[in-house]
Amino acid sequence: MWSARPFNSDEPDPFGKNPVKGGEGRLVADSSKCPSCASNIFFQPEVQGMVCRNCGNIYDPSTLENMGSLGYSIEHDYTSDSDVSEEDRKRHEIVCNSCGATVIADENMMSTMCAFCGSPALITRRMTREFKPDYIVPFKIDRQTAENNMKQWLKTRKMTPRGFKTKSRLTKMMPVYVPFWLLDCAVNTDLYGTGKKYTSDKTQVFSVRAKAKYYIKGVPFDASLKIANKLMEAIEPFDYSEMVKFDNRYLQGFYADKYDQRPTEIMDRFVKRIDRISMDMTDAISVKYDEYEPEPKKNFTWMSELSIRYCLLPVWFMTVEFDGRNYQFAVNGQTGEASGQAPTSGAVDMLDSLLRFTRSKWRWLPAPVAVILPALIFLIAFMGNTGLFFYFTFLALCFIEILIIVFLVAMAVLRKAADSISQKIHETVDVVNDFDKAPGMDTYLDTTHRTNLTIDDFLYRYEMEHQDKKEREERHIRLDL
């Protein structure tokens, strides 16, 4: 847009203003301002309100009345050391030249490796800005306990490469206070799905829409770009009953990370995780039907009455080096919960490749060889040569022929079960060696507020039952279980 535009004084102003007699008419873009800090405010569908990205307040789009807050204590970017607090003058920053991570330590602490990537390429510099969170959950378990918990957790990993779990490959664990935003809010969600009710001769199919409103409290979101979100979710929950106002003394002997993501910058993460939490409502919906299939792509979730707290939570980090790669693991510094993502053995990939080969057009490639070899074997036997060379050639060809026949038979057998076997292998690897699942609604549900759930459905078709009575009974038994 131009900042100024000339108008013809003889023609009306196209923007509905008073005619301008000569000169230039300046365009002014009217935008809503935050009633608190006068910054621009923007509509956020996730909260169904106008959000100020400066102070974090949320306002009703029509009345600009306050609907909640993403309020938090904002760290100030200081331009000189004179603005750093006296407590922070006793700290320094340790910067990794490899991954760019920055952690804060007191004046007596140094580090020989990066807590996040394991690199020894570290430099130390003075603090450049103030560091003061709102709350902190102190460390409760020591390094030895954290290492023991991690070793026990690694023993549960399956299909890992040989040698991955050996003690010699474990690097030193690092204690780090990780920055988190703790979210309290009301959740409004529309859940869709298809429900079925079985009768003796037909099936009733319903289109289901459920509306739910519930409250959650203390859902943590790590505010660091250097840490995998799933890794932090996997070591939850933390016990907030031990959360206290931030005090510098808790940092002595530990490292601390700074946040580099504000709540207004991770709204999509808020919604995605709350969507997953809302899926726990599916169990309450499914009891109304003999069979229920959710349709999560149609779901819509928004938040209201938001409140944010900035808190440091304790985490032990460990890096495992294997085959030239670093694998990051973490232990909850308060509860001892351990998690990470372990590599899978190359044998799993080889087996999967073999199963894929059984479904390809190249699986019959050995077949022509199996036809030609008997002719060669017959030719050698017909020649009647009793030399040692011909004898061993004859045995080798017979052995190869047997191997090819066994291979072709195995391919034919495996081909029928290849899809299911491959799927089971991937499911086993994904479930066992992937990050542990994040806690669900039960962990963060605020029971001081009432949870409302209404279910609306309408019958939109009948399906004739083609299964016999025994199959229907088995299905009902599975549903009951």
C-alpha positions as a printed Julia matrix, in Angstrom:
481×3 Matrix{Float64}:
   0.0     0.0     0.0
   1.12    3.53   -0.67
   1.45    5.88    2.29
  -0.08    8.67    0.23
  -2.24    8.89   -2.85
  -3.28   11.99   -4.91
  -6.98   12.64   -5.35
  -8.85   14.7    -7.93
 -10.57   17.5    -6.01
 -13.48   17.36   -8.42
 -14.25   13.71   -7.67
 -15.48   12.16   -4.43
 -13.07   10.41   -2.13
 -13.26    6.66   -3.03
 -12.68    5.77    0.63
 -15.78    7.59    1.84
 -13.91   10.45    3.51
 -14.49   14.14    2.89
 -13.28   15.28   -0.52
  -9.75   16.51   -0.58
  -9.3    19.81   -2.32
  -5.99   19.44   -4.04
  -2.81   18.01   -2.61
  -2.62   14.47   -1.27
  -4.98   12.42    0.82
  -3.1    10.23    3.32
  -4.41    6.71    3.88
  -4.72    5.66    7.51
  -5.05    1.96    8.36
  -7.33    1.58   11.36
  -6.33   -1.4    13.54
  -7.41   -2.48   16.99
  -5.05   -1.72   19.83
  -4.46   -3.54   23.08
  -6.34   -1.74   25.89
  -3.47   -2.61   28.22
  -0.3    -1.7    26.32
  -1.63   -0.08   23.09
   0.15   -2.61   20.86
  -1.58   -4.09   17.81
  -3.8    -7.08   18.52
  -4.58   -9.94   16.15
  -7.35  -12.52   15.94
  -6.24  -16.04   16.91
  -8.66  -18.83   15.89
  -7.12  -21.13   18.52
  -8.48  -18.95   21.33
 -11.37  -17.35   19.44
 -10.14  -13.93   20.52
  -7.82  -10.99   19.85
  -4.31  -11.64   21.18
  -1.69   -9.04   22.06
   1.73  -10.4    21.16
   3.39   -7.91   23.47
   1.68   -8.39   26.84
  -0.16  -11.65   26.08
  -3.69  -10.47   26.97
  -6.69  -11.91   25.11
  -9.78   -9.83   24.28
 -13.28  -10.45   22.97
 -13.32   -9.5    19.24
 -16.56   -7.53   19.5
 -16.28   -5.79   22.88
 -12.5    -5.96   23.59
 -13.28   -7.24   27.07
 -10.52   -9.31   28.64
 -11.04  -13.06   28.05
  -7.83  -14.4    29.56
  -4.12  -13.98   29.33
  -0.94  -15.45   27.96
   0.72  -13.15   30.48
   4.23  -13.95   31.64
   7.28  -12.17   32.95
   9.17  -11.04   29.86
  12.94  -11.17   29.94
  14.42   -7.88   28.79
  17.16   -7.76   26.2
  19.8    -5.62   27.82
  22.38   -3.84   25.71
  25.04   -3.5    28.38
  26.28   -5.34   31.44
  25.23   -2.44   33.66
  21.6    -3.56   33.28
  22.25   -7.13   34.43
  21.18   -7.82   37.99
  23.72   -8.34   40.74
  22.83  -12.04   41.01
  23.36  -12.55   37.28
  26.8   -10.94   37.46
  27.86  -14.1    39.31
  26.8   -16.29   36.38
  28.15  -16.92   32.91
  26.85  -18.42   29.66
  28.28  -21.59   28.13
  27.78  -21.65   24.37
  28.13  -24.72   22.12
  29.84  -23.95   18.81
  28.39  -27.15   17.34
  24.62  -26.86   17.93
  24.35  -23.28   19.17
  22.9   -24.23   22.56
  23.36  -21.78   25.42
  23.1   -22.71   29.08
  23.57  -20.58   32.18
  25.84  -21.64   35.04
  27.13  -20.07   38.24
  30.66  -18.73   38.48
  32.05  -21.97   39.95
  30.64  -24.32   37.27
  32.26  -25.19   33.96
  31.37  -27.82   31.38
  33.41  -30.18   29.24
  30.62  -31.09   26.82
  27.29  -29.81   25.52
  24.27  -31.14   27.39
  22.25  -31.37   24.17
  24.61  -32.74   21.48
  27.61  -34.0    23.46
  30.09  -31.75   21.62
  33.19  -30.55   23.55
  33.36  -27.36   21.42
  32.27  -24.94   24.15
  33.06  -21.31   24.91
  32.28  -19.28   28.02
  31.1   -15.66   28.05
  29.61  -13.18   30.49
  25.86  -12.85   30.93
  24.3   -10.49   28.38
  20.78  -10.18   29.79
  18.82  -10.79   32.96
  17.62  -14.27   33.78
  14.65  -14.6    36.12
  11.8   -17.12   35.66
   8.61  -16.99   37.71
   8.7   -20.47   39.28
  11.02  -23.44   39.64
  10.68  -27.13   40.54
  13.94  -28.1    42.31
  16.0   -31.18   41.43
  15.16  -34.13   43.64
  17.2   -37.08   42.34
  20.99  -37.21   42.02
  23.16  -38.19   39.07
  23.68  -41.81   40.18
  19.94  -42.4    40.49
  19.33  -40.81   37.1
  21.98  -42.99   35.46
  20.57  -46.15   37.05
  17.05  -45.26   35.9
  18.31  -44.67   32.37
  20.16  -48.01   32.28
  17.04  -49.83   33.45
  14.97  -48.03   30.83
  17.44  -48.9    28.05
  17.07  -52.59   28.96
  13.41  -52.39   27.9
  14.33  -51.32   24.36
  14.07  -54.12   21.8
  15.56  -54.69   18.35
  18.46  -52.35   19.11
  21.94  -52.84   17.53
  24.36  -55.02   19.43
  26.49  -52.98   21.83
  24.15  -50.01   22.04
  23.21  -50.65   25.65
  26.75  -51.16   26.98
  27.9   -48.91   29.79
  31.04  -47.76   27.91
  28.91  -45.81   25.45
  27.08  -43.73   28.03
  28.41  -40.22   28.37
  28.17  -38.14   31.54
  24.66  -37.02   32.49
  24.1   -33.25   32.69
  21.57  -31.56   35.04
  19.69  -28.76   33.26
  16.74  -26.63   34.32
  14.58  -26.53   31.16
  12.23  -23.56   30.53
   8.54  -24.47   30.27
   5.26  -22.65   29.8
   2.57  -24.14   32.06
  -0.86  -23.78   30.45
  -4.16  -23.5    32.35
  -7.3   -23.06   30.26
 -10.83  -24.14   29.43
 -11.02  -26.45   26.4
 -13.96  -26.41   24.01
 -13.94  -29.16   21.42
 -16.24  -30.65   18.79
 -15.63  -34.38   18.24
 -16.94  -36.29   15.23
 -17.24  -39.97   14.48
 -19.39  -42.85   13.25
 -21.3   -45.1    15.64
 -22.91  -48.45   14.96
 -25.61  -50.38   16.8
 -26.23  -54.02   15.95
 -29.57  -55.8    15.91
 -30.45  -59.35   14.94
 -30.69  -58.67   11.21
 -29.23  -55.23   10.5
 -26.85  -52.52   11.61
 -27.82  -48.95   12.39
 -25.15  -46.43   11.37
 -25.12  -43.04   13.12
 -23.27  -39.84   12.37
 -22.04  -38.61   15.75
 -21.11  -35.13   16.92
 -20.08  -34.57   20.53
 -19.46  -31.22   22.19
 -17.21  -31.14   25.23
 -15.98  -28.49   27.61
 -13.45  -29.25   30.3
 -10.6   -27.54   32.13
  -6.94  -28.48   32.19
  -4.24  -27.25   34.52
  -0.44  -27.2    34.32
   0.08  -28.75   30.86
   3.81  -28.16   30.21
   5.29  -26.99   26.9
   9.06  -26.72   26.66
  10.15  -23.3    25.43
  13.49  -24.36   23.93
  14.09  -24.99   20.23
  17.07  -27.24   21.01
  15.04  -29.93   22.77
  12.7   -32.44   21.12
   9.15  -31.75   22.23
   8.28  -35.45   22.31
  11.25  -36.16   24.56
  10.04  -33.66   27.15
   6.47  -34.96   26.93
   7.72  -38.51   27.46
   9.23  -37.78   30.91
   6.11  -36.05   32.25
   4.39  -35.49   34.58
   6.04  -33.21   37.15
   4.68  -32.74   40.65
   3.68  -29.09   40.84
   3.0   -29.32   44.55
   6.78  -28.88   44.94
   6.89  -25.84   42.63
   8.14  -22.7    44.39
   8.82  -19.08   43.53
  12.09  -18.74   41.66
  15.12  -18.32   43.89
  18.71  -18.02   42.63
  19.95  -20.47   45.22
  18.24  -23.38   43.42
  20.56  -22.88   40.42
  23.77  -23.47   42.36
  25.46  -26.58   40.98
  23.1   -26.87   37.99
  22.8   -25.52   34.47
  19.77  -23.59   33.23
  18.46  -22.99   29.73
  16.76  -19.8    28.47
  13.45  -19.79   26.67
  13.54  -18.88   22.98
   9.84  -19.4    22.2
   7.05  -17.28   23.65
   3.52  -18.62   24.16
   2.17  -16.56   21.27
   4.69  -18.31   19.0
   3.66  -21.87   19.87
  -0.13  -21.63   19.74
  -0.2   -24.42   17.15
   1.56  -26.72   19.63
  -1.01  -25.84   22.28
  -3.88  -26.81   19.97
  -2.28  -30.01   18.62
  -1.58  -31.36   22.07
  -4.97  -30.4    23.46
  -6.51  -32.12   20.42
  -4.71  -35.29   21.49
  -5.91  -34.84   25.06
  -9.48  -34.33   23.83
  -9.36  -37.7    22.06
  -9.55  -39.28   25.52
 -13.22  -38.29   25.38
 -13.67  -40.99   22.74
 -14.02  -43.65   25.43
 -16.94  -41.78   26.99
 -18.62  -41.45   23.58
 -18.06  -45.06   22.47
 -20.01  -46.58   25.39
 -23.22  -45.44   23.7
 -22.6   -47.64   20.65
 -21.64  -51.21   19.88
 -18.84  -49.9    17.67
 -17.49  -46.37   17.39
 -14.92  -44.98   14.97
 -13.67  -41.42   15.63
 -12.91  -39.0    12.8
 -10.15  -36.78   14.26
  -9.64  -34.81   11.04
 -13.07  -33.22   11.51
 -12.48  -32.23   15.13
 -12.26  -28.58   16.07
 -10.79  -27.31   19.34
 -10.41  -23.85   20.8
  -9.31  -22.52   24.17
 -10.59  -19.87   26.54
  -9.74  -18.48   29.98
  -6.04  -18.97   29.32
  -3.38  -18.49   31.95
   0.37  -19.05   31.5
   3.16  -19.52   34.04
   6.86  -19.48   33.22
   8.69  -22.22   35.11
  12.01  -24.07   35.16
  11.69  -27.86   35.42
  14.57  -30.24   36.29
  15.88  -32.65   33.63
  18.95  -34.9    33.47
  20.28  -35.15   29.9
  22.4   -37.95   28.49
  23.92  -38.4    25.06
  24.62  -41.9    23.7
  27.14  -42.08   20.88
  26.68  -45.01   18.5
  27.96  -45.54   14.95
  28.93  -41.9    14.62
  25.55  -40.55   15.73
  24.38  -39.03   19.0
  21.12  -40.16   20.58
  19.6   -37.89   23.22
  17.87  -39.22   26.34
  16.38  -37.52   29.37
  15.44  -38.32   32.95
  12.89  -36.35   34.96
  14.99  -34.69   37.67
  12.1   -34.85   40.12
  10.36  -38.2    39.53
  13.14  -40.2    37.82
  11.03  -41.01   34.72
  13.41  -41.85   31.83
  12.83  -41.8    28.08
  14.43  -41.29   24.69
  14.48  -42.75   21.21
  16.71  -45.75   20.6
  18.01  -46.86   17.18
  16.81  -50.11   15.64
  18.98  -52.94   14.44
  19.96  -53.15   10.77
  18.61  -56.73   10.79
  15.09  -55.29   11.11
  15.59  -53.24    7.94
  17.04  -56.27    6.11
  14.04  -58.4     7.06
  11.67  -55.66    5.97
  13.51  -55.38    2.62
  13.17  -59.14    2.16
   9.44  -58.95    2.83
   9.08  -56.13    0.32
  10.99  -58.26   -2.21
   8.42  -61.05   -1.85
   5.8   -58.62   -3.19
   7.89  -57.27   -6.08
   7.98  -58.53   -9.66
  11.64  -59.52   -9.2
  10.74  -62.32   -6.77
  10.56  -64.78   -9.7
  14.05  -63.87  -10.94
  15.62  -67.11   -9.58
  12.96  -69.2   -11.35
  14.76  -69.35  -14.77
  17.93  -70.41  -12.96
  16.01  -73.19  -11.24
  14.93  -74.43  -14.71
  18.38  -74.2   -16.31
  20.33  -75.85  -13.47
  18.63  -79.29  -13.79
  19.62  -79.3   -17.47
  23.26  -78.65  -16.55
  23.14  -81.29  -13.83
  21.69  -83.82  -16.28
  24.33  -82.9   -18.86
  27.19  -83.44  -16.4
  25.72  -86.77  -15.28
  25.19  -87.86  -18.93
  28.82  -87.14  -19.81
  29.86  -89.79  -17.3
  33.1   -88.03  -16.42
  34.38  -89.21  -13.07
  36.99  -86.49  -12.57
  37.22  -84.65   -9.27
  36.31  -81.3   -10.89
  33.14  -82.65  -12.45
  32.23  -84.38   -9.22
  32.39  -81.2    -7.12
  30.67  -79.19   -9.89
  27.83  -81.7    -9.89
  27.42  -81.45   -6.08
  27.6   -77.63   -6.13
  24.91  -77.37   -8.82
  22.66  -79.78   -6.92
  23.13  -77.77   -3.74
  22.37  -74.49   -5.52
  19.27  -76.01   -7.12
  17.99  -77.1    -3.7
  18.62  -73.61   -2.26
  16.77  -71.93   -5.14
  13.78  -74.27   -4.78
  13.65  -73.61   -1.01
  13.94  -69.86   -1.7
  11.08  -69.9    -4.21
   8.87  -71.9    -1.86
   9.71  -69.51    0.98
   8.89  -66.53   -1.23
   5.53  -68.03   -2.08
   4.75  -68.7     1.58
   6.02  -65.34    2.83
   4.2   -63.44    0.11
   0.85  -64.27    1.66
   1.92  -63.11    5.11
   4.4   -60.38    4.07
   2.05  -57.43    4.59
   0.95  -58.47    8.07
   4.48  -59.45    9.16
   5.97  -56.17    7.9
   3.22  -54.18    9.63
   3.78  -56.01   12.92
   7.55  -55.41   12.72
   7.08  -51.68   12.18
   4.43  -51.44   14.89
   6.69  -53.24   17.35
   9.69  -51.04   16.54
   7.67  -47.82   16.56
   5.96  -48.59   19.84
   8.89  -50.07   21.73
  11.78  -47.88   20.6
   9.98  -44.59   20.0
   9.43  -41.9    22.64
   7.07  -42.91   25.4
   3.57  -41.48   25.1
   2.71  -38.18   26.74
   0.27  -38.23   29.69
  -3.39  -37.84   28.81
  -6.4   -36.03   30.18
  -6.41  -37.83   33.54
  -3.08  -36.21   34.47
  -3.98  -32.6    33.7
  -7.76  -32.49   34.13
  -8.77  -29.72   36.53
 -11.35  -31.45   38.72
 -12.31  -28.23   40.47
 -14.39  -27.42   37.38
 -17.2   -29.48   35.91
 -16.69  -31.41   32.66
 -19.59  -31.17   30.2
 -20.15  -33.66   27.38
 -23.19  -33.72   25.08
 -23.61  -36.26   22.28
 -25.85  -35.7    19.26
 -26.34  -38.29   16.55
 -28.65  -39.08   13.67
 -29.33  -42.3    11.84
 -28.32  -41.97    8.22
 -28.27  -45.55    6.92
 -28.91  -49.23    7.58
 -26.49  -52.05    6.83
 -27.85  -55.55    6.4
 -26.09  -58.04    8.6
 -24.34  -60.72    6.5
 -22.42  -62.33    9.33
 -23.7   -65.37   11.11
 -24.75  -65.37   14.71
 -21.45  -66.74   16.01
 -19.42  -63.91   14.45
 -21.77  -61.28   15.9
 -21.44  -62.81   19.35
 -17.63  -62.82   19.09
 -17.66  -59.15   18.1
 -19.87  -58.24   21.04
 -17.51  -60.13   23.36
 -14.53  -58.15   22.04
 -16.42  -54.9    22.53
 -17.3   -55.88   26.1
 -13.67  -56.63   26.86
